[in-house]
Structure formats: structure tokens, C-alpha cells
Amino acid sequence: MKVVCPVCNRLFEAECTPYKLVYNDIMYYFDTEICQIAFSKEPERFIFKCGK
């Protein structure tokens, strides 16, 4: 499954990364450990909010 890292916006295969995190019941996949750390420090900075 192709996913996009919410930190660096790189497209990659989710099965190829050990870096993942559940936030607000959503699984996020990260390209690198650095991206995962950045997200875990400031998750709201990287989450796209949809207005209804």
C-alpha cells in the first residue's frame, strides 16, 4: 500500500517502514525515524484538517 509521510510528503510503501504511530485512532506511516520523532513532538502541525 502506497502512503505519504505526513512530515516530508514522500510517497513510499507502508510495508517497507518500521516507523508508524497511531494518533487519534489513525495509523500514520513515516519515511524515516526523524520524521516519526518530529510528528510525535508536534502532531497537530502535520495533520491536515478538513473543514465541513
LINZINOR-V266136 format. One record per helix or strand. SS is the DSSP state (H for helix, E for strand). FROM is the first residue (numbers start at 1). TO is the last residue. If there is no record, write none. Layout:
ss->SS from->FROM to->TO
ss->SS from->FROM to->TO
This chain:
ss->E from->2 to->4
ss->E from->11 to->13
ss->H from->14 to->16
ss->E from->20 to->23
ss->E from->26 to->29
ss->H from->33 to->41
ss->H from->43 to->46
